[in-house]
Amino acid sequence: SLDYSVYLSQPFFFVLFQVLILLITVYTVGIEIKFRTANDWLTTAKGNIVTAVLGKLLPYTIIYILIGWLANYVMFGILHIPFQGSWWLMNIMTVLFIIATQALGLFLFSLFPLVISVVSMVGSLGATLSGVTFPVPNMYPLVRDASYLFPVRHFTEMMQTMLYGGGGFIHLWPSAVILCIFPLLALLLLPHLKRAIESHKYENIK
C-alpha cells in the first residue's frame, strides 16, 4: 500500500501510549511520596512493597490493556489496516508490552527521585529508537544496543513481524523474552524503593 497510515498509525499510537504509561506510572507511585502518605500506603499493604505496588498499579494496568485492545480493534477492525497475524497473539503481546512499560517506569522511579524529566526523555528516545522512523539494524552500534532498553522497540519489532510477514510466536519469542525481563528488573529494585520510603529521603526533594 502507498497509504502511510498502514505503516505509521499502529507504531506511532503505541509510542505515544508508552510515554503516557511511563508518566502516569511514575506519578501514581510518586504522589505518595510527594504528599507524604507513603508510610500509610505501606501500612495498608502490611509492609509488603510488592503488594503495595501491585495494588497501586493493577487498576491502571487493566485500563491500559482495554485501551490497547480497543486501539488494535480500531486500527485493524474499523480502519481495515492489513493484518496477517493472529489477533490473540497480537493482544497478548500488547498486554506484555504494557506490563513491561509500567515496570520500566517503576524501575526508573526507584533509581531517580526527579524521574518525571527522566521519563520524558526516555519516552522521547523510545520514539526515535523504536525502529519506526529509521531501521534499527542500520543504526550506529552503540545506538542500536541502547534501543534494547525500550519496551516499545521490541513491541514494534513483533508487530511489524506479524503485520508484514504473518509471523507466529516462533518468530516473536526473543522479543517477548526481553519484555519479560523488565518486570524482573523492577522487582529487584523494590527493596530499594521500600528503604527510600521508610527513610523519607525523597520527601524533601523539590
Backbone as numpy.savetxt, mean C-alpha at the origin, in Angstrom:
# Nx Ny Nz CAx CAy CAz Cx Cy Cz
-5.11 -1.31 -28.92 -5.95 -0.11 -28.92 -5.08 1.13 -28.92
-5.58 2.19 -29.57 -4.89 3.48 -29.55 -5.43 4.38 -28.44
-6.37 3.88 -27.65 -6.97 4.64 -26.57 -6.06 4.58 -25.35
-5.53 5.73 -24.93 -4.61 5.76 -23.80 -5.26 5.30 -22.50
-6.57 5.46 -22.36 -7.22 5.07 -21.11 -7.09 3.57 -20.86
-6.95 2.79 -21.93 -6.77 1.34 -21.79 -5.49 1.05 -21.01
-4.47 1.85 -21.23 -3.17 1.59 -20.63 -2.94 2.35 -19.32
-3.59 3.50 -19.17 -3.26 4.39 -18.07 -4.29 4.46 -16.95
-5.57 4.20 -17.25 -6.61 4.39 -16.23 -6.38 3.52 -15.00
-6.16 2.25 -15.23 -6.02 1.32 -14.11 -4.77 1.62 -13.26
-3.58 1.71 -13.85 -2.40 1.96 -13.00 -2.43 3.33 -12.35
-2.91 4.37 -13.04 -2.92 5.70 -12.45 -3.89 5.78 -11.28
-5.02 5.07 -11.38 -5.95 5.06 -10.25 -5.28 4.46 -9.02
-4.60 3.34 -9.20 -4.00 2.67 -8.04 -2.76 3.38 -7.53
-2.08 4.15 -8.39 -0.98 5.00 -7.92 -1.54 6.07 -6.97
-2.63 6.71 -7.37 -3.27 7.70 -6.50 -3.83 7.03 -5.24
-4.42 5.87 -5.41 -4.98 5.12 -4.29 -3.89 4.80 -3.27
-2.70 4.45 -3.76 -1.58 4.16 -2.87 -1.25 5.36 -2.00
-1.21 6.55 -2.60 -0.89 7.76 -1.84 -1.93 8.00 -0.75
-3.20 7.85 -1.10 -4.27 8.07 -0.13 -4.21 7.05 1.02
-3.95 5.78 0.67 -3.86 4.75 1.71 -2.70 5.05 2.66
-1.55 5.42 2.11 -0.40 5.74 2.95 -0.69 6.90 3.89
-1.25 7.97 3.35 -1.51 9.17 4.17 -2.54 8.88 5.26
-3.62 8.19 4.90 -4.68 7.92 5.87 -4.19 6.94 6.95
-3.39 5.96 6.54 -2.85 5.00 7.52 -1.99 5.71 8.55
-1.10 6.57 8.07 -0.22 7.31 8.98 -1.02 8.24 9.88
-2.00 8.93 9.32 -2.81 9.85 10.11 -3.63 9.10 11.16
-4.17 7.95 10.77 -5.02 7.17 11.67 -4.26 6.72 12.91
-3.03 6.28 12.73 -2.22 5.86 13.87 -1.61 7.07 14.58
-1.14 8.03 13.82 -0.46 9.19 14.40 -1.35 10.10 15.21
-2.65 10.10 14.89 -3.56 10.99 15.62 -3.65 10.63 17.09
-3.43 9.36 17.41 -3.44 8.94 18.82 -2.29 9.58 19.59
-1.13 9.68 18.94 0.02 10.31 19.58 -0.15 11.82 19.60
-0.66 12.38 18.52 -0.82 13.84 18.43 -1.73 14.37 19.53
-2.82 13.66 19.79 -3.78 14.12 20.80 -3.60 13.42 22.14
-2.44 12.75 22.31 -2.04 12.15 23.58 -3.07 11.15 24.11
-3.62 10.36 23.23 -4.56 9.30 23.63 -3.98 7.92 23.36
-2.69 7.85 23.05 -2.07 6.58 22.68 -2.08 5.59 23.85
-1.91 6.09 25.09 -1.93 5.18 26.24 -3.31 4.54 26.41
-4.36 5.35 26.21 -5.72 4.81 26.28 -5.95 3.78 25.18
-5.39 4.06 24.02 -5.49 3.14 22.88 -4.87 1.79 23.22
-3.66 1.85 23.80 -2.98 0.61 24.19 -3.71 -0.10 25.32
-4.22 0.67 26.26 -4.95 0.07 27.39 -6.20 -0.67 26.91
-6.89 -0.07 25.95 -8.09 -0.71 25.38 -7.73 -2.04 24.73
-6.53 -2.10 24.13 -6.06 -3.35 23.50 -5.34 -4.26 24.48
-5.45 -3.93 25.81 -4.82 -4.72 26.87 -3.30 -4.81 26.69
-2.72 -3.73 26.18 -1.28 -3.65 26.04 -0.71 -4.38 24.84
-1.56 -4.96 24.02 -1.09 -5.70 22.85 -1.08 -4.77 21.64
0.11 -4.40 21.17 0.22 -3.45 20.08 -0.32 -4.01 18.77
-0.22 -5.34 18.58 -0.76 -5.95 17.36 -2.28 -5.81 17.34
-2.92 -6.09 18.47 -4.37 -5.94 18.56 -4.78 -4.48 18.35
-4.01 -3.56 18.94 -4.31 -2.14 18.81 -4.25 -1.69 17.35
-3.20 -2.11 16.65 -3.03 -1.69 15.25 -4.09 -2.34 14.36
-4.35 -3.64 14.58 -5.36 -4.31 13.77 -6.74 -3.69 13.98
-7.08 -3.41 15.24 -8.37 -2.80 15.53 -8.50 -1.42 14.91
-7.38 -0.72 14.81 -7.38 0.62 14.23 -7.49 0.59 12.71
-6.78 -0.33 12.09 -6.65 -0.31 10.63 -7.64 -1.20 9.89
-8.16 -2.24 10.55 -9.02 -3.19 9.86 -10.26 -2.55 9.23
-10.97 -1.65 9.92 -12.12 -1.01 9.25 -11.74 -0.28 7.97
-10.58 0.39 7.99 -10.11 1.07 6.79 -9.75 0.07 5.70
-9.16 -1.06 6.11 -8.81 -2.09 5.13 -10.05 -2.56 4.38
-11.12 -2.78 5.11 -12.37 -3.23 4.47 -12.89 -2.18 3.50
-12.83 -0.92 3.91 -13.28 0.17 3.03 -12.42 0.24 1.77
-11.10 0.14 1.95 -10.18 0.19 0.80 -10.44 -0.97 -0.16
-10.69 -2.15 0.39 -10.95 -3.32 -0.46 -12.20 -3.10 -1.30
-13.24 -2.58 -0.68 -14.48 -2.31 -1.42 -14.25 -1.27 -2.51
-13.45 -0.24 -2.20 -13.14 0.78 -3.20 -12.34 0.17 -4.34
-11.34 -0.67 -4.01 -10.51 -1.30 -5.04 -11.33 -2.21 -5.94
-12.21 -3.01 -5.34 -13.06 -3.89 -6.14 -14.03 -3.09 -7.01
-14.56 -1.99 -6.46 -15.46 -1.14 -7.25 -14.71 -0.53 -8.43
-13.48 -0.09 -8.19 -12.66 0.48 -9.27 -12.42 -0.55 -10.37
-12.11 -1.78 -9.97 -11.92 -2.84 -10.97 -13.18 -3.07 -11.79
-14.32 -3.07 -11.10 -15.58 -3.29 -11.80 -15.89 -2.15 -12.77
-15.64 -0.92 -12.33 -15.91 0.23 -13.20 -15.04 0.18 -14.44
-13.75 -0.10 -14.24 -12.81 -0.04 -15.37 -12.99 -1.21 -16.33
-13.17 -2.41 -15.79 -13.22 -3.58 -16.67 -14.65 -4.06 -16.95
-15.59 -3.59 -16.15 -16.98 -3.97 -16.38 -17.77 -2.90 -17.11
-17.75 -1.68 -16.57 -18.54 -0.59 -17.15 -17.82 0.07 -18.32
-16.52 0.36 -18.13 -15.76 1.03 -19.19 -15.23 0.06 -20.24
-15.34 -1.23 -19.97 -14.95 -2.28 -20.92 -13.50 -2.19 -21.37
-12.61 -1.85 -20.43 -11.18 -1.94 -20.74 -10.85 -3.41 -20.94
-10.19 -3.77 -22.04 -9.91 -5.19 -22.33 -9.14 -5.85 -21.19
-9.60 -7.03 -20.81 -8.97 -7.76 -19.70 -9.01 -9.25 -20.02
-7.84 -9.90 -19.98 -7.75 -11.31 -20.37 -7.53 -12.25 -19.19
-7.33 -11.68 -17.99 -7.00 -12.53 -16.86 -8.21 -12.96 -16.06
-7.96 -13.44 -14.84 -9.01 -13.92 -13.95 -9.51 -12.80 -13.06
-10.83 -12.62 -13.00 -11.42 -11.61 -12.12 -11.09 -11.90 -10.67
-11.21 -13.17 -10.28 -10.93 -13.55 -8.90 -9.48 -13.24 -8.54
-8.58 -13.60 -9.41 -7.16 -13.37 -9.14 -6.86 -11.88 -9.06
-7.45 -11.10 -9.96 -7.23 -9.66 -9.95 -7.69 -9.06 -8.62
-8.87 -9.47 -8.14 -9.39 -8.90 -6.91 -8.61 -9.37 -5.68
-8.11 -10.60 -5.72 -7.27 -11.09 -4.62 -5.96 -10.31 -4.58
-5.35 -10.05 -5.73 -4.12 -9.27 -5.78 -4.36 -7.82 -5.35
-5.56 -7.32 -5.60 -5.92 -5.97 -5.15 -5.93 -5.92 -3.62
-6.48 -6.94 -3.00 -6.49 -7.02 -1.53 -5.06 -7.07 -0.99
-4.22 -7.88 -1.62 -2.83 -8.01 -1.19 -2.10 -6.68 -1.32
-2.35 -5.96 -2.41 -1.74 -4.64 -2.61 -2.16 -3.67 -1.51
-3.42 -3.66 -1.16 -3.93 -2.74 -0.14 -3.29 -3.02 1.21
-3.21 -4.30 1.58 -2.60 -4.67 2.87 -1.12 -4.30 2.88
-0.43 -4.55 1.77 1.00 -4.22 1.68 1.22 -2.71 1.79
0.34 -1.92 1.19 0.48 -0.46 1.25 0.22 0.06 2.65
-0.80 -0.48 3.32 -1.03 -0.10 4.71 0.18 -0.47 5.58
0.75 -1.64 5.32 1.92 -2.09 6.08 3.10 -1.16 5.85
3.28 -0.69 4.63 4.36 0.25 4.35 4.15 1.55 5.12
2.91 2.05 5.16 2.63 3.25 5.93 2.92 3.06 7.41
2.53 1.92 7.95 2.80 1.62 9.36 4.30 1.49 9.62
5.00 0.87 8.70 6.46 0.72 8.81 7.14 2.08 8.85
6.74 2.98 7.94 7.35 4.31 7.90 7.02 5.11 9.15
5.78 4.97 9.64 5.40 5.69 10.85 6.22 5.22 12.05
6.50 3.93 12.10 7.29 3.39 13.21 8.73 3.89 13.17
9.20 4.28 11.98 10.57 4.75 11.84 10.71 6.26 12.02
9.76 7.03 11.45 9.89 8.48 11.41 8.67 9.14 12.04
8.85 9.95 13.09 7.71 10.65 13.67 7.13 11.72 12.74
7.97 12.39 11.94 7.49 13.40 11.01 7.19 12.73 9.67
6.26 11.81 9.69 6.15 10.88 8.57 5.22 11.36 7.46
4.37 12.35 7.69 3.46 12.81 6.64 4.24 13.28 5.42
5.30 14.07 5.67 6.12 14.54 4.55 6.86 13.39 3.89
7.31 12.43 4.71 8.02 11.27 4.17 7.07 10.44 3.30
5.85 10.22 3.80 4.87 9.44 3.06 4.50 10.13 1.75
4.37 11.44 1.77 4.07 12.17 0.53 5.16 11.95 -0.50
6.42 11.98 -0.04 7.54 11.75 -0.94 7.53 10.32 -1.47
7.24 9.36 -0.58 7.19 7.96 -1.00 6.09 7.74 -2.02
4.93 8.35 -1.79 3.83 8.21 -2.74 4.18 8.76 -4.10
4.84 9.92 -4.12 5.24 10.52 -5.39 6.27 9.65 -6.11
7.24 9.13 -5.37 8.24 8.25 -5.98 7.61 6.96 -6.49
6.60 6.47 -5.77 5.93 5.26 -6.21 5.28 5.44 -7.57
4.75 6.64 -7.82 4.15 6.92 -9.13 5.20 6.87 -10.22
6.38 7.38 -9.92 7.45 7.42 -10.92 8.06 6.04 -11.16
8.21 5.27 -10.07 8.92 4.00 -10.15 8.02 2.80 -10.36
6.73 3.03 -10.59 5.80 1.92 -10.75 5.93 1.24 -12.11
6.60 1.90 -13.05 6.75 1.33 -14.38 5.66 1.75 -15.35
4.79 2.66 -14.94 3.70 3.12 -15.82 4.22 4.09 -16.87
5.02 5.06 -16.44 5.50 6.09 -17.36 6.84 5.74 -18.00
7.58 4.82 -17.39 8.88 4.43 -17.92 9.13 2.99 -17.53
9.52 2.13 -18.46 9.68 0.70 -18.14 10.77 0.46 -17.09
10.43 -0.30 -16.07 11.37 -0.58 -14.98 12.66 -1.23 -15.46
12.63 -2.21 -16.40 13.89 -2.86 -16.82 14.89 -1.89 -17.45
14.42 -0.75 -17.96 15.33 0.20 -18.62 15.78 1.33 -17.70
15.40 1.29 -16.43 15.86 2.30 -15.49 17.31 2.05 -15.11
17.98 3.10 -14.57 19.32 2.90 -14.03 19.27 1.84 -12.93
20.29 1.01 -12.81 20.25 -0.10 -11.85 19.85 0.32 -10.44
20.40 1.43 -9.93 20.08 1.86 -8.56 18.60 2.23 -8.44
18.08 2.92 -9.47 16.67 3.31 -9.46 15.79 2.08 -9.60
16.18 1.16 -10.46 15.42 -0.06 -10.66 15.34 -0.86 -9.36
16.45 -0.94 -8.63 16.44 -1.67 -7.36 15.55 -0.97 -6.33
15.56 0.36 -6.35 14.74 1.13 -5.40 13.25 0.91 -5.67
12.89 0.61 -6.90 11.48 0.42 -7.23 10.87 -0.77 -6.50
11.70 -1.71 -6.06 11.20 -2.88 -5.33 10.63 -2.50 -3.97
10.92 -1.29 -3.49 10.47 -0.86 -2.17 9.04 -0.33 -2.17
8.39 -0.32 -3.34 7.05 0.26 -3.45 6.04 -0.82 -3.85
5.01 -1.03 -3.05 4.00 -2.05 -3.40 3.35 -1.82 -4.75
3.15 -0.55 -5.12 2.45 -0.26 -6.37 3.26 -0.73 -7.57
4.57 -0.81 -7.45 5.41 -1.30 -8.55 5.11 -2.77 -8.84
4.97 -3.57 -7.78 4.69 -4.99 -7.95 3.24 -5.22 -8.39
2.34 -4.42 -7.85 0.94 -4.55 -8.24 0.75 -4.19 -9.72
1.40 -3.12 -10.16 1.32 -2.72 -11.57 1.87 -3.81 -12.47
2.96 -4.41 -12.06 3.56 -5.49 -12.85 2.60 -6.67 -12.99
1.93 -7.03 -11.90 0.98 -8.13 -11.94 -0.22 -7.80 -12.82
-0.74 -6.59 -12.68 -1.91 -6.20 -13.47 -1.59 -6.16 -14.96
-0.42 -5.66 -15.31 -0.04 -5.60 -16.71 0.16 -7.00 -17.28
0.67 -7.91 -16.46 0.82 -9.30 -16.91 -0.54 -9.91 -17.22
-1.54 -9.62 -16.38 -2.88 -10.15 -16.61 -3.59 -9.42 -17.75
-3.41 -8.10 -17.80 -4.12 -7.30 -18.80 -3.65 -7.60 -20.21
-2.34 -7.66 -20.39 -1.80 -7.75 -21.74 -1.47 -9.18 -22.17
-1.26 -10.05 -21.19 -0.87 -11.41 -21.56 -1.77 -12.50 -21.03
-2.76 -12.12 -20.23 -3.64 -13.13 -19.65 -2.91 -14.08 -18.73
-1.82 -13.62 -18.11 -1.01 -14.48 -17.26 -1.74 -14.90 -15.99
-1.55 -16.13 -15.56 -2.13 -16.65 -14.34 -1.18 -16.51 -13.17
-1.51 -17.17 -12.05 -0.72 -17.01 -10.83 0.72 -17.51 -11.02
0.94 -18.44 -11.93 2.29 -18.95 -12.16 3.23 -17.84 -12.59
2.66 -16.77 -13.22 3.47 -15.62 -13.65 3.48 -14.50 -12.62
2.60 -14.57 -11.65 2.43 -13.47 -10.70 3.06 -13.72 -9.34
3.33 -14.99 -9.02 3.71 -15.31 -7.65 4.97 -14.59 -7.15
5.99 -14.31 -7.98 7.14 -13.58 -7.42 6.75 -12.21 -6.87
5.91 -11.49 -7.62 5.46 -10.17 -7.14 4.56 -10.32 -5.92
3.72 -11.37 -5.91 2.84 -11.60 -4.77 3.64 -11.89 -3.50
4.71 -12.65 -3.63 5.56 -12.98 -2.47 6.20 -11.70 -1.92
6.66 -10.83 -2.81 7.26 -9.57 -2.36 6.24 -8.71 -1.61
4.99 -8.67 -2.10 3.96 -7.91 -1.40 3.71 -8.48 0.00
3.85 -9.79 0.16 3.65 -10.41 1.47 4.75 -10.05 2.46
5.88 -9.58 1.96 6.98 -9.21 2.85 6.69 -7.91 3.60
5.94 -7.00 2.98 5.67 -5.70 3.61 4.97 -5.83 4.96
3.91 -6.65 5.11 3.31 -6.81 6.45 4.28 -7.39 7.47
5.18 -8.27 7.04 6.15 -8.85 7.96 7.11 -7.78 8.48
7.53 -6.88 7.60 8.41 -5.79 8.02 7.72 -4.87 9.02
6.43 -4.58 8.76 5.68 -3.74 9.69 5.56 -4.41 11.06
5.32 -5.73 11.07 5.21 -6.46 12.34 6.52 -6.40 13.14
7.64 -6.45 12.44 8.93 -6.41 13.12 9.15 -5.10 13.87
8.55 -4.02 13.36 8.76 -2.71 13.99 7.68 -2.34 15.00
6.67 -3.17 15.16 5.61 -2.85 16.12 6.13 -2.75 17.56
7.06 -3.60 18.01 7.60 -3.41 19.35 8.26 -2.04 19.53
8.95 -1.56 18.49 9.55 -0.23 18.55 8.47 0.84 18.67
7.37 0.68 17.93 6.27 1.64 18.02 5.67 1.63 19.42
5.51 0.46 20.00 4.96 0.37 21.36 5.86 1.08 22.37
7.16 0.88 22.24 8.09 1.56 23.16 8.02 3.07 23.00
7.87 3.52 21.75 7.78 4.96 21.50 6.51 5.54 22.12
5.41 4.78 22.06 4.16 5.23 22.67 4.28 5.29 24.18
4.86 4.26 24.77 4.97 4.20 26.23 5.96 5.23 26.78
6.98 5.57 26.00 7.95 6.55 26.46 7.53 7.99 26.18
6.47 8.16 25.37 5.92 9.49 25.02 6.94 10.36 24.26
7.93 9.72 23.64 9.00 10.53 23.02 8.55 11.24 21.75
7.42 10.81 21.14 6.95 11.47 19.93 5.96 12.59 20.23
5.47 12.67 21.45 4.36 13.58 21.74 4.77 15.04 21.70
6.04 15.35 21.94 6.49 16.74 21.96 7.03 17.22 20.63
6.98 16.34 19.61 7.47 16.71 18.29 6.37 17.46 17.55
6.66 18.63 17.08 5.67 19.47 16.40 5.57 19.10 14.94
